[in-house]
Amino acid sequence: MGSSFSAPSPEKLKAVQDSVEQTIASHPIVIFAKTTCPHCVRAKQMLSKDFPDVGMEVVYLDMHMSGGMMQRYLQDKTGQRTVPNVFISTSHSS
């Protein structure tokens, strides 16, 4: 029996990549997170405390329709497989 899984189209992959890059470019601080991740909660709390006047965007990968593809793209981009995946002024923070 064959699998019903089909790989995303190149167009969909490009759209996900563009979405991630646009999000990073549009916000001073971006956290790619998961709702069940305690490290993500702490990162958000710390950055909110340290930078209270800076706009922060949190993208919850487990709530996003393309979250799995976003996480794979972020792994390719940063070498980091886990969350939180943080960008400050478009630079990856590990």
N, C-alpha and C positions, 0 to 999 in steps of 0.2 A: 504494500500500500504506500502511496506517495503522501508526502506532507502537503497540507493545505497552505503552508506558509509561503508567501511570495516575497521576494526581495523588493524593497522600495525602488521606485523608478529613479533614474538619475535626476529627473526634474524635481522630485520630492526631496531627494538628498540635498540638492542645491538650494531649495527653498528653506530647508531646515538650517543649513549652514548660513545662509543669508540672514535668517531670523536671529540666530545666535549672535552673529557679528553685528547686526544692527542694534540689538539689545545692549551689547557691550559698548558700542560706540555712543549710544544715546544716554547713558547714565554714568555718573561718576563712580558709583559702586554697584556691582552686580553680584548677587549670590545665586548660584544654581544649587538648589537644595532639594530635599525630600521632606515631606511633612512628618515623617516618623523618625527623623534623624536628630538626636540630641546635640550632636556637634554643630548642626546647622542652626539650631535654636541659639546656642551659645555664640556662634559667629555673628548672627544677626544682632543679638543683644549687645555684644562687645562693640561692633561697628556703629550701632545706633548711639551708644553711649559716647564713644570716642569722636564721632562725627555727626552730632545731632542736627546740624544745619545742612547736611549734604544729602541730596536725593539718592535714595537707595532703591534698587529694583531687586525683588526676590522672585525667582522663577522656580516654582515647585515642579520638578520633573515628573513626579508621580501623579500629578494632577493635570499635566499637559498632554494633549493628544499625541504629540510627537516627542514626548519626554525621553523615550528610549533612544530614539535617533539622535536627539540633542546630546544625551549623555555619551553616546558613541563618538559623536563629532568632537565633543569636549575632550574625550580621552585622546583622540588623534591629535588635537590641537595642543594639549597641555601635557600629555603623558600621565595625567591623573585620572584614575578610574572611579574614585570615590567622591562623595559630596561631604562637606560643602566645597564647591568650586568657586573661588572668589576672584573677581577682577576689580582692581582699583585703578581708576584713570586709564582704562583699557589694558593695564598690565596684569598678568596672572600672578596671584599671590599664593604661594604654596606653604 
